[in-house]
Amino acid sequence: MANSVAKSISLFINSPPPLAKFRNFITPDPNSPFPPQPNRYVLYIHPGCPWAHRANIVYSLKGLKSVIQLSVIGSKDDALGWKYDASVPGTDAKDPLYGFTYLRDLYFKADPEYAARFTVPMLWDKEKETVVSNESSEIIRMFYSAFDEFLPEEKREVNQPGGGLFPEALKGEIEELNEWVYDTVNNGVYKTGFADTQSAYEDHVYPLFKSLQRLDDHLREKGTPYLFGEHITEADIRLFPTIVRFDPAYYNIFSCNLKMIRQDFPKLDEWLRRLYWDESERTNGGAFKKTTNFDAIKGGYASAKKWKVVPAGPVPYILPLKA
């Protein structure tokens, strides 16, 4: 793989290296170095990144704005990574804590010898001036309940129907689905889009579409609005950022073009539209739609592939709720 492409993909993929340094947890344990406290932590994201998107969805679903600060990064540099850019609407002009221009500067502040990737999402501790975690799957699980004591009763996991976002009774099934969805779908689009030989491309594109069909069949067999029943769970949150990007970006920019979600996977498309267009209390007023930024998504992927043109379609990016 060419060095320039390798740098670009590293800006998007957030699967930590084997010796990832920042894998801490916020817990209510009296001896925890990272206790849940309001206004102590900052969540750093870029709206184009699907791994950051899942963290932003949970942040929005739970209504954590009053408890955890959010910083939105607007751009990237192939060599230096995620970059603040005042010209990008809806993003911060600079790091709100130290005035940094690049996210990498925060990583180096936490550890001057840091040698891994400068990824989002990243959760920062203002008190200890260090990174709590840069692993999205663990950040979202912290957000489920770690800060519930600071939220209204109706937002607390213990009061959610169906047992919350990661119900005890469904943990095994959710974990099982997460595993193959991550490998062949969430990460499968990247392995397909950045394949540098025909054989590598074919090794990944066919398993990707086999898994999309498996998801469509799963929803059909369940006969429920969400992957595991009548309520939104972690499985829905982890899948949504990939599926919402599929037709507008992965289909053309990443050559994931055997089929389209809207045309060929009716149950998966119905599931997508149900989540995207829901602005009820169930999604805290539209957590899925309001955290989806198609300009950032399409522009980011086109840039990662060194395209000078951002594809216009499809129109619309998401079909109406009742297509």
N, C-alpha and C positions, 0 to 999 in steps of 0.2 A: 504494500500500500504506500502510495506516495506520502512524503512527509507532510505536505500541505494538507492533504485530505485527513491524515492521521490527527493533525492539530485541530482541524475543524470538527471531526467527530468527537474528539475528547471534550469539546466545549458543550456538547449536548448529552453524551452518555454519562450517567452518574451511577455507575456500579463501582464501588470503591475497590482499590487494589487490595491484595491479600493482607498487607500490613497497614491498612488505613488507620490513621492516628485518631481521628475524631469520631468515636462511637460511644459517646457518653449518653446518659439518660437523666431526664428530669423526673425525680420521684419525691414523694412526700416523706420518705425516710428521714428521721431527725439527723442522721449522719450523712445524708446525701450532700455531695459538694455542689449539686445543682438542684436546689429545692424550687418548687413552684412559687413564684412571686410575681405580682403584677408589675409591669413596666421594667422588668429586668432583662428581658430577652428581645432579640431582633431576628426576624425571619427575612433572609435575603433570597430573592427570586428573580428570574427573567421570565416574562410571559410566554416566550416561545418554547421553553424547555418543558417537555412532558413530565419529567421527574419533579421539577419545581411546581408544575401545574397541580399534581396530586396533593402536594403540601398546601397549596393555596386553596384548593377545594375544601379540604378539611378545616383550614383556618377560617374560611368563610362560612361553612356549614355550622361550625361551633360558635361563630360570633366572637372570635378571639381578638378583634380589633382593639377593644378597650384594655386588653391584658398584655398583648404581645405586639411590639412595633413591627411594621412591615416596610421593607425597603425594596423598591422595584428598579432593577437595572435595565437599561434600555438598549445596549449595544454590545458588540464584542470586537476583539482584535485577534487576528489569527495567531499572533505571537504571544500576546500578553493576557488574553482571556477576556472574561466579562468586564465590560466597561460602562461607566455612567456616561450618559449622553443627553445633555439638556435639550437637544433638538427633537427627541422622541417623546411624543405626547403620552401623558399618563405615567411617566417614569421620573425618578429622582435625578436632579442635576449632579449630585455628588453624594458620597457616603454621608448619611446623616450624623454619624458619630465622630468621625475624624477628618471628614472632607476628602477622603481618598477618591481617586478617579477609577481605580481598578480594584476588583474584588480580591485579587491576589495579594494586595497590600494588607488586607485583614488576615489572610492566612499567614503571611510572614510576621505580622504583629503577634499572632498567637504562637508561632513557632518560626524563628528566623531560619531554621534548617529545613523547613517544610519542602518536600521534594515530590509530592503527589500532585494530582490534578486540582485545579481551582474551580470546584463545581458548585452548582446550585441544585436544590435548595441548600442553604446553610443556615444553621441556627447559632446565634452569637450570644454570649453572656456578657452584658455590659459591666457587671460587677467584677468578674474575674478577668475580663478582657481576653476572652479566648473563645474558640469554637466549641460548642457543645456537641454538635453532630452535623455531618454533611451526607448522611445516608437517609434518603427520602422515606424508605419503608419504615424506618425507626422514628423519624420525626413525626410522621402522621400518627403513629401509635401513641406517642407522647401526648399529642394534641387531643386524642379521644377523651381523656379524663384527667390528665395531670393538673389542669387548671380549672377543673369544674367548681372548686370552692369559690371561685371569683366570678362565676357565671350565674345567671338567673336559674331557678329550679328547672324550668322547662328545657334548658340547654344541657343539663347534666346527663351523662350516659346512663346513670342508674334509673332515670325517669323516661328513657326512650323506649318506644314500643319495639318489641321483638328482640330486646336485649342490647340495643345500641349498634354501633358500627362494626363491632367484632364480637358477636354473641358467643358466649361460652359453648352453647350447644352446636354451633356451626364452625368452630375454629378449625377442626380437622378438615372439613370439606373446603373451607375458604383457603387454607394453606395449600391443599392439594391443587386446587385450581390456580392459585397464584403462581405456583412453581412452573407449570407448563405454559401459562399465559405469558409470564415474564420471558421465558426462554424463546418461545416461538412467535410471540405477538409483540409485546412491548419492546423487546430487544431484537425480535425477528425482523422488524422493518429496517432497523439499522444494519443488521448483518446482510440484508438484501440490498439496501440502498448504497452501501459502501463496499460491496463485493468488488474485487479488482480483477476477477477472471470470470469467464462464463460459467465454469463449473462451480465456483463458489457461489455465484448468483443463484444458480439452479438448486444448489444444496440448501438454500434458505428460503427462496420464494415459494416453493411448493409446500414445505411444512407450514409456512405462514398461512397460506390459504386453506390448508387442511385444518388448522386450528381455528380459523375464522368460521369455517363450516361447523366445526365441533361446538363453538360457542352459539352459533345460530340454532343448532340442534338442541343444545342444552336448554336454551330459552323456550324453544317450542315444546320440549318434553315437560319442562317445569310448569309451563302455562301461567307463570307469574310475571308481574311487571319488572322485577329485578332478578339478578342472577341467583339469589338464594331466598326468594319469597316475596312477601308484600312490602318489605322495607329495604332501604338502601344499606348496603354493607361495604366493608373495605374492598371486597371483590369488584364492586361497581366503580368505586373511586379509582382503583388502580387500572382498570381497563379503559375508562372514559377518555383520558388524555390521548391514548393511541387511536381509538376509534373516531374521535371527533376530528383528528388530524388526517384520517386516512384518505377520504375522497379529495379534500382540498390540497393535500401536500404529498402524502406518501405514494398515492396512485401514480402521479406523473413525475415528481421530482426524484423519488426513490425507486422508480420503475417497479412498484408493487402493483402491476397493472393487469393481472389476470382477470380480476373482477372488481366491481365497486360495491361498497356497502349498501348504497341506496338502491341498486338495481338487482343485486344477487344474494343478499343476505337479509331478507325481509324482517325477521324477528330481531336481528341485531340492529337494524336500522330503526325499528320501532322503539327498541330499548334506548338507543341514542337520542332520538327525538324526545322521548318522554323525559329523560334527564335534562336535556339542554333547555327545553322550553318551560320547564317547571319553575315557576316563580312563587310558589306557595310557601307556607310555613315549613313544609317538608324539606325544602332546600334552603331555608332561611332567606327566602326572597329571591332565589335564583343563583345559588352558589356555583352551579355548573356553567350556566350561560355567561355570567358576569366575570368569570375568571378565564374565559376563552377569548383570545385575541388573535384573530386570523391574520391580520397584517404582520404581527410579530412571528407567527408560526410560518407563514409562507415565505416571508422575506428572509427569515433566519435559515430555513432549509435551502433556499435558492443560493444564499451566500455561502453556506457550508459546502455546497457542490460546485462553487465557483461559477454559477450561472449569472449572466448579466441581465437576464430577463426573468421576472417573477410571473409564472403562469396565472392567467386571469380567472380561470374556472375552478370548480364548476359553479354554475349559477342555479340556485343559491348554494351557499356553502353547506347549509343544513336545510333539509326539506321542512315544510310546515309540520306542525304536530299531527295534523290529519292530512296526510299526503294523498 
